[in-house]
Amino acid sequence: MTATLVKSTSPPPHAPLPQRARRLKRRGRIVALLFVLPALLLLGALVVYPVLFSIGRSFFDASGTEFVGGENYSEMFRDPATLKAVRNTAIWVVVAPALLTGLGLILAVLVEKVRWATAFKLLLFMPMAVSFLAAGIIFRLAYDEDPDKGVLNAAAVSVHDALKGTSAYPTARARDGQGLTQGADGSYAANASVGESVALGLVGVPPKELPASAKPAREAAAAPGELSGVVYLDFTPGGGGEEGKVDPRESGLPEIEVEAVRDGRTAATTTTASDGTFRFADLEQGSYDVRLPASNFAAPYEGISWLGPVLVTPAIIGAYLWIWTGFAMVLIGAGLATLPRDALEAARMDGANEWQIFRKITVPLLAPVLTVVFVTLVINVMKVFDLVYIIAPGPVQEDATVLATQMWLVSFGGGNNQGLGSALGVLLLLLVVPAMVFNLRRFRRSQR
């Protein structure tokens, strides 16, 4: 008997594998889309729609009813305020990212050599936890011109007074008709001869502001071969006394510089005692001008006008550096931690010093990280708004304005021209997009 083997031609119990795989893949895409859909809706509502609306709105007039084409874009570059905003934005883009990247690199390298590196990083990174609104208020107070409020001006005034001194009598002046003549430079002078005594009375000094060393004034006795006198406050507390005469209840003015001037040249200089008296000895016989230099009455040093038209932009950039230096340091420090230590040790064994290692090995190896930090900061500074708007006072707001603040001011801050404001927004977008694309390409390249 022979057995015949017959090949079965019945279909398999399950569907073909390619068809099933396609079905599973399609199902996976649907599930993924369902998960992504809320994010896409938010992205469309908060990003895509406003961008498209702003582009369309930029072709209409201030009211939004009349189509004006590219008029808003041409107006944008004719407006002096907008041109100043473009210039200030360019200053921000050139200065702030470069300084932050450099500071972050230096601090990241130095922190590696500090024992309490973590605590140091925490202190530098803490400003990132402060909102721009709070940081703006802090620096608005720090930059205040009044030394009693602004800490920077308080420090500047203290250093200036310690190095150059300050006038004790900024409000003092001579009483009219009492023999003292005022010079063009603010000094006062009276004529006297050797062997005479002269009384120089001043007013305008509140008794409570007199130096603690001040004593009652007394007339200096004339002596042969000497020129003497007294500088005193010609004011009797409670009334009474005689103008131009030294009264027993009137106070001498100590520590005032006095000069004996002859033919335009200073022959001698001295300083008044606690009772206001002074003496010049060893002078040649003749007549002299007894002069009180203007430095005795100079107005006190008021500090630096940090928020004036000249320094307002650098001052705001300084506040920005305070906030973002920790960010740059942490990112660069993370890149520094991944550097091959054997390359650094090999360079040290070959005799390279730390500066050569930093310049020729550390910086080249960190170039990708430095580029990412720099480009990220460029994108960030193009959008800066809070600090400029809060720190810059109203009178200098136009001197400090950048594109973001100008866009807001034109649209909502009084200009009420949302067509021009939308054009500024589109310009800002066009400036930011290239930097964003560059960053994304570098990120994808690093992922490969």
C-alpha positions, 0 to 999 in steps of 0.5 A: 500500500502506498501513501500519498502526501497531499500538501494542504492549501487551506488558509492560515487561521490568522490574517497575514502579518503585513496587514496586521502590522499595518493595522496595529501601526494605524492604531498606534498613530491614532492613540498618539494623536489623541495624546498629542491633540490637547497640546496641538490645540493649545499650541494652535490657540496660543501660538499659531493663531496669534502669529497668523492674526498679527501678520494679517493685522499688520497690513491694516491701519490703526482702526483695523478697517482699512487695508494699507499694505506695507505702509506699517512696515515702511512707517516702522523704519521712519519712526525715530522711536522705532529706530532707537528701539532697533539700535538698543535691541542690537546693543542688547544682542551684541553685549548681553549674550557675549558677557553672559557666556564669558562670565558663565565660562569663567565662573564654571571653570573657577567653581571647579576649584572651589571647595563649596562648589555646590553652595556657590552655584546655588547662590549664583543660580538663585536670581533665576528664581526671582521673577523679572518683575521683582528683579526690576523693582529691586534694581529700580531701587538700587539704581535710585539717584538719592544716596539715601535710597539707592545702594549703588549711589550710596556706595559711589558717594561713600567712595568719592567722599573718602577719596576726595572729601566733601564740603561741610558748608554747601549752603553757606553764602556771604551776607550782602553788603558786608565786605565779601565779594563773590568771584565767578567761580563761587569763591568769596574774598575780602581785602586786608593788609599784613598786621590787620585782622578781618572778620568774614561772616557767612550765613545760610548754615543751619545751626544744627548742621554745624560740625561737632567741633565748632566753638563760639567765634572770637575775633582774632587779635591783630599782630605785627607781621601777621594777617589774621581773621575769623570765619564765623556764622553771622547769625545769633540764635534767638535773635539779636546781635549786629550784622557784620560783627562777631557776637559772643553767641555766634559760632565759628566755622571750623575747617574752612580753607583760607587763602592769602592771594596777591597779584593772582597768586596764592601766597599762603593757605591755612585752615580755620580753627574750631572757633573759626580763627586763622592766621598767616605768618611770614607774609611780605608786607602789603595788601592781600585778598583773603579768599575762601575758595569755592571748594568750601561751598561745593555742593555734595557729590550726588552720585551717578545718574544710573537711569539717565539717558546715557547709562539707562541701557547699560544699567538694565543690561547689568540687571539682566546679567545678575539674573542670567549669569547663574543659568550660563554658569550651570549649563557650561559647568555641565559641559565642563563636567563631560570633558575628557580629563585625560586630555587635560592631564596629558597637557599638564604633563607636557608642561602646559600651564593653566591658561594654555590649557584653558585657551587651547583645550577647554574652550575648543572642547566646550565650543558646542556648549558655548554656542548653544548658550550664546544662541539661547541667550540671543533669542532671550534678549531679543524678547526682553520686556519686563526689565526695560519697562520696569527699571527705566523711568518714564522720562527715559523710557524712549531712550531705553526702549527695545523692540518688545517694549516699543511694540507694547507702547505702540499698540497698548501704551498710548499709541493705540496703533495695533497695525504698527504694533503688529508689524513690529511683532512680525519684525521681532518674529523674523529676527528670532526665527533664524536663531531658533532654527540654528539652535534646533539644527545643532540639537538634531545634529548632536542627537545623531 
